[in-house]
Amino acid sequence: MIEHGYTVSGMNCGHCAQSVTEEITALPGVAEVDVDVPAGRVTVRAETALAEEDVRAAVTEAGFTFEGAVDLVP
């Protein structure tokens, strides 16, 4: 599994997290999505590397702003 981290703005509730999770989970190879609403952080575990453009499109489709990829600290 490969872990990807992203910053997303505009989320403020559990429904927001659910919307982002549903859209990103629909991407090929995604196994798990964790959303930390207060931090604006989304962690994605996938079988392969994800194209940032695909994640950006999924977040935008959910109605939020994709700010960018972040490094995950082990």
Residue frames as a rotation matrix with the C-alpha (Angstrom) as fourth column:
MET 1
0.574 0.819 0.000 0.00
0.819 -0.574 0.000 0.00
0.000 0.000 -1.000 0.00
ILE 2
-0.595 -0.662 0.456 1.07
0.654 -0.728 -0.204 3.53
0.467 0.177 0.866 -0.75
GLU 3
0.163 0.619 -0.768 -0.02
0.891 -0.427 -0.155 6.35
-0.424 -0.659 -0.621 1.57
HIS 4
-0.437 -0.167 0.884 -0.80
0.618 -0.770 0.160 9.76
0.654 0.616 0.439 0.13
GLY 5
-0.228 0.361 -0.904 -1.55
0.826 -0.419 -0.376 12.90
-0.515 -0.833 -0.203 2.14
TYR 6
-0.402 0.186 0.896 -3.50
0.646 -0.636 0.422 15.94
0.649 0.749 0.135 0.99
THR 7
-0.800 0.236 -0.552 -4.74
0.289 -0.655 -0.698 19.22
-0.526 -0.718 0.456 2.38
VAL 8
-0.427 0.773 0.469 -8.38
0.698 -0.048 0.714 20.08
0.575 0.633 -0.519 1.65
SER 9
-0.983 0.110 -0.149 -10.14
0.015 -0.754 -0.657 23.27
-0.184 -0.648 0.739 2.73
GLY 10
-0.533 0.846 -0.017 -13.80
-0.695 -0.426 0.580 24.00
0.483 0.321 0.815 3.27
MET 11
-0.158 0.459 -0.874 -14.67
0.310 0.864 0.397 20.89
0.937 -0.209 -0.279 5.29
ASN 12
-0.593 -0.066 0.803 -16.39
-0.632 -0.579 -0.514 21.51
0.499 -0.812 0.302 8.62
CYS 13
0.126 0.690 0.713 -18.47
-0.934 0.325 -0.149 18.44
-0.334 -0.647 0.685 9.52
GLY 14
-0.360 -0.203 0.911 -18.89
-0.162 0.975 0.153 14.70
-0.919 -0.092 -0.384 9.25
HIS 15
0.677 0.652 0.341 -21.01
0.267 0.215 -0.940 15.06
-0.685 0.728 -0.029 6.13
CYS 16
0.657 -0.544 -0.522 -18.14
-0.744 -0.577 -0.336 16.92
-0.118 0.609 -0.784 4.48
ALA 17
-0.368 -0.834 0.412 -15.78
-0.761 0.524 0.381 14.08
-0.534 -0.173 -0.828 5.37
GLN 18
0.002 0.464 0.886 -18.25
0.187 0.870 -0.457 11.54
-0.982 0.166 -0.085 3.99
SER 19
0.903 0.367 -0.225 -18.56
-0.110 -0.309 -0.945 13.40
-0.416 0.878 -0.239 0.68
VAL 20
0.257 -0.901 -0.350 -14.78
-0.965 -0.257 -0.049 13.61
-0.046 0.351 -0.935 0.23
THR 21
-0.424 -0.405 0.810 -14.39
-0.485 0.857 0.175 9.95
-0.765 -0.318 -0.560 1.22
GLU 22
0.417 0.682 0.600 -17.00
0.195 0.578 -0.792 8.77
-0.887 0.448 0.108 -1.28
GLU 23
0.912 -0.057 -0.405 -15.46
-0.389 -0.427 -0.816 10.68
-0.127 0.902 -0.412 -4.19
ILE 24
-0.007 -0.996 -0.087 -11.86
-1.000 0.004 0.031 9.63
-0.031 0.087 -0.996 -3.48
THR 25
-0.234 -0.024 0.972 -12.84
-0.345 0.937 -0.060 6.00
-0.909 -0.350 -0.227 -2.78
ALA 26
0.775 0.610 0.165 -14.27
-0.031 0.298 -0.954 5.85
-0.631 0.734 0.249 -6.31
LEU 27
0.380 -0.715 -0.587 -10.77
-0.925 -0.309 -0.222 6.34
-0.022 0.627 -0.779 -7.77
PRO 28
0.777 -0.106 -0.620 -9.14
-0.133 0.936 -0.327 3.14
0.615 0.337 0.713 -9.08
GLY 29
-0.060 -0.876 -0.478 -6.85
0.328 0.435 -0.839 1.44
0.943 -0.207 0.261 -6.58
VAL 30
-0.392 -0.058 0.918 -8.00
-0.694 -0.637 -0.336 3.35
0.605 -0.769 0.210 -3.48
ALA 31
-0.414 0.159 -0.896 -8.34
0.412 0.911 -0.028 1.05
0.812 -0.381 -0.443 -0.49
GLU 32
0.145 0.395 -0.907 -8.94
0.989 -0.085 0.121 3.45
-0.030 -0.915 -0.403 2.41
VAL 33
-0.194 -0.134 0.972 -9.56
0.269 -0.960 -0.079 7.15
0.943 0.246 0.223 3.02
ASP 34
-0.020 0.142 -0.990 -9.17
0.997 -0.073 -0.031 8.89
-0.076 -0.987 -0.140 6.40
VAL 35
0.034 0.114 0.993 -10.39
0.380 -0.920 0.093 12.47
0.924 0.374 -0.075 6.76
ASP 36
-0.362 -0.173 -0.916 -9.34
0.914 -0.262 -0.311 14.73
-0.186 -0.950 0.252 9.64
VAL 37
0.436 0.683 0.585 -11.86
0.796 -0.597 0.104 17.57
0.420 0.421 -0.804 9.32
PRO 38
0.887 -0.050 -0.460 -10.35
0.250 -0.784 0.568 19.99
-0.389 -0.619 -0.682 11.89
ALA 39
-0.035 -0.991 -0.130 -6.88
0.166 -0.134 0.977 19.66
-0.986 0.013 0.169 10.35
GLY 40
0.605 0.315 -0.731 -8.15
-0.638 -0.359 -0.682 19.69
-0.477 0.879 -0.016 6.77
ARG 41
-0.489 -0.868 -0.090 -6.07
-0.816 0.418 0.399 16.60
-0.309 0.269 -0.912 6.13
VAL 42
0.761 0.644 -0.085 -6.98
-0.625 0.691 -0.362 13.61
-0.174 0.328 0.928 3.97
THR 43
-0.427 -0.862 0.273 -4.89
-0.734 0.506 0.452 10.44
-0.528 -0.008 -0.849 4.06
VAL 44
0.658 0.609 -0.443 -5.41
-0.750 0.482 -0.452 7.93
-0.062 0.630 0.774 1.27
ARG 45
-0.318 -0.683 0.658 -4.08
-0.423 0.723 0.546 4.37
-0.848 -0.105 -0.519 1.13
ALA 46
0.651 0.497 -0.574 -3.97
-0.710 0.131 -0.692 2.98
-0.269 0.858 0.438 -2.38
GLU 47
0.731 -0.327 0.599 -2.60
0.341 0.935 0.094 -0.03
-0.591 0.135 0.796 -4.21
THR 48
0.056 -0.691 0.721 -0.71
0.983 -0.090 -0.163 2.24
0.177 0.717 0.674 -6.62
ALA 49
-0.806 -0.351 -0.477 0.44
0.414 -0.910 -0.029 5.83
-0.424 -0.221 0.878 -6.89
LEU 50
0.300 0.950 0.080 -2.42
0.833 -0.220 -0.508 8.26
-0.465 0.219 -0.858 -7.48
ALA 51
-0.423 -0.338 0.841 -2.34
0.743 -0.661 0.109 11.10
0.519 0.670 0.530 -9.98
GLU 52
-0.794 0.067 -0.604 -2.73
0.415 -0.665 -0.620 14.39
-0.443 -0.744 0.501 -8.12
GLU 53
-0.850 0.493 -0.188 -5.07
-0.495 -0.622 0.607 15.63
0.182 0.608 0.773 -10.86
ASP 54
-0.363 0.729 -0.581 -7.45
0.186 0.667 0.721 12.73
0.913 0.154 -0.378 -10.16
VAL 55
-0.392 0.176 -0.903 -7.54
0.919 0.107 -0.379 13.45
0.030 -0.979 -0.204 -6.44
ARG 56
-0.926 0.038 -0.377 -8.03
-0.002 -0.995 -0.096 17.17
-0.379 -0.088 0.921 -7.14
ALA 57
-0.677 0.704 -0.216 -10.97
-0.402 -0.108 0.909 16.36
0.617 0.702 0.356 -9.42
ALA 58
-0.255 0.578 -0.775 -12.55
0.629 0.708 0.321 14.07
0.735 -0.406 -0.544 -6.79
VAL 59
-0.582 -0.020 -0.813 -12.22
0.741 -0.424 -0.520 16.71
-0.335 -0.905 0.261 -4.05
THR 60
-0.936 0.241 -0.257 -13.64
-0.317 -0.894 0.317 19.39
-0.154 0.379 0.913 -6.35
GLU 61
-0.517 0.772 -0.371 -16.55
-0.052 0.404 0.913 17.10
0.855 0.491 -0.168 -7.28
ALA 62
-0.248 0.378 -0.892 -17.27
0.911 0.405 -0.082 16.72
0.330 -0.832 -0.445 -3.55
GLY 63
0.660 0.590 0.465 -17.51
0.477 -0.808 0.347 20.52
0.580 -0.007 -0.814 -3.33
PHE 64
0.805 -0.435 -0.404 -14.24
0.272 -0.334 0.902 21.36
-0.528 -0.836 -0.151 -1.57
THR 65
0.800 -0.567 -0.196 -10.91
-0.563 -0.595 -0.574 22.98
0.209 0.570 -0.795 -2.38
PHE 66
0.758 -0.646 -0.087 -7.87
0.648 0.761 0.000 20.80
0.066 -0.056 0.996 -2.99
GLU 67
0.871 -0.466 -0.152 -4.90
-0.381 -0.839 0.390 22.69
-0.309 -0.282 -0.908 -1.56
GLY 68
0.255 -0.813 -0.523 -2.19
-0.817 0.109 -0.567 20.16
0.517 0.572 -0.636 -2.44
ALA 69
0.575 -0.193 -0.795 -0.23
0.282 0.959 -0.029 17.10
0.768 -0.208 0.606 -1.49
VAL 70
0.539 -0.444 0.716 1.58
-0.821 -0.465 0.330 16.96
0.187 -0.766 -0.616 1.84
ASP 71
-0.382 -0.735 -0.559 4.40
-0.409 0.678 -0.611 14.77
0.829 -0.005 -0.560 3.11
LEU 72
0.797 0.597 -0.092 3.32
-0.226 0.435 0.872 12.13
0.561 -0.674 0.481 5.58
VAL 73
-0.141 -0.830 0.540 5.55
-0.916 -0.097 -0.389 11.85
0.375 -0.549 -0.747 8.61
PRO 74
-0.082 0.096 -0.992 6.16
-0.037 0.994 0.099 8.22
0.996 0.045 -0.078 9.56
